[in-house]
Amino acid sequence: MNIPKELKYTESHEWVKVEGDVAVIGVSDFAQSELGDIVFVEMPDVGDEAEKGESCGTIEAVKTVSDINAPVSGEIVEVNEALEDEPTLVNTDCYEEGWIMKIKMSDTSELDDLMDAGAYEEFAG
Amino acid sequence: MPYLPHGNDDIKQMLKKIGVDHFEDLLKNIPEVLKGDVSLDLPGALSELEIQQEMQNLLKKNTACHQTVSFLGAGAYDHFIPKVVDFIISRPEFATAYTPYQAEVSQGTLQAMYEFQSLICELTGMDVSNASMYDGATAMAEAVLMAKSIKRKKNEVIVSSTIHPLYRRTLETYAESLNMTLIDCPLKNDLTDKEALDALFNENTSAVIVQSPNFFGAIEDTAYISEAAHNHDALFIQGVDPISLAILKTPGEVNADIAFGEGQSLGNHLNFGGPYLGLFAAKQDYVRKMPGRIAGMTEDADGNRAYVLTLQTREQHIRREKATSNICSNQALCALAATVYLALMGRSGLQQVAELSLQKAHYLKEKICEIPGFKAANSAPFFKEFVIETPIPAKEIIKKALDKAIYAGIDIGTFFPERKKQLLIAVTEKRTKEELDDFVEFLAEIR
């Protein structure tokens, strides 16, 4: 199970990479492996408001559709358009090429509620 | 359909196989207090002959359409159904088939659904179709649900007043719990009032719904309305009469986003109101938001073509309260009837049905309007249905006509109380010139 040390994680298996006041978001190796082959990623529109803990998109695998829950609140500033044609990037490279969206954080203190790599490993391992 | 009850020997054999002495032993888990002693107080058993006689007597109380000359319409029409349709849908493989969740044993059902979907796409000019819905009314309500899901933050829908009043009522039932506001667009000359429509758009409008031909049989300017909707970032939802699509502009041709309709006219009997057949089609972009069942084509492990239910993850049994709809079923047998009908008729056959219906309807309207006291209720272009103003209430004409074994049509006053002297008359390819002339003669004697 790949759990990069510099990232933060949620209990619903999203990861967060902090770049200044922007949070880059994706789903963890554990999530993509549980879901199986991803066939479609439904992403929010740029400009939409995300609310921490609320669904802001979905990931569709062959047997299920899972919500993507926003780890932090803020405005969606970018989504990974490559996933439209290649949703399987989430399977093959979930931490890099398979990133899903970028949120400009409205309250950076929300990051304190997230787990670090060690805590996530205990949670998901 | 033949009925084969279990004989006592069959029951004994089955119980023995599972190691049980009496049938009641299988009910041991139900508490005594709940079992009670329910006396059904049924009349005694009848022989097959006696049952037949009893059923005949019941049937005699009805006057079925085929025993009359019918001008009934408003969504359900007396079109011709070739015997082949009934023959094929009566085949036990189709008549008793269950939902095709297990693709390996359901290829026949799934292929039939796939063909149905393909035919509906061709007929409507849309990109994708589902395997059918319950009826035109619920299909319309589902179209609104879908529009709400696509245009997420907008919760208003403009509904033309020329839409079938019963479809509107069904939509109201849905809208109540959906936090959707229905905005009525008034009618003018029994058509959607285009000027009034333009004034109704705002940034909250998710969609506009127009039925064409509409409830009054009139043909709407769908191209104009579609453009108006898109100019205001709203979806255009069009209701259709599938027979009319053989000669009228299709929803696809006017860039509709969602098309719905009642498929009864395609090979399905009138059945005293049901079961009917909801048609539902949309643009490719919206396929993941479509309600209902969808059959797809794929390849099996050996590379052979195979059919499956697809995009099931949107359905209720997987997505639960977040499903695109709580309808995850279809009208498989009715859809099959429609498929067989369309395959039999073909493009030219369907065109013929449409043209004959159109011409006969126009002939009848012309003749009726020549009778003093009768005139057209509107000047709108129409397909196979039209409204006539009558010298006495339509209800009374309908009653008198029954004596001549004629179903004269539908009393508009039932839905629009201020229009009690208006009769909605539908004409299909089945009506002969003689029947039409006889009807005119009957009306001419009305005073």
Interface residues (C-beta under 8 A of the other chain):
Chain A: F40 E42 E60 A61 V62 K63 T64 V65 D67
Chain B: R288 T313 R314 I318 R319 K322
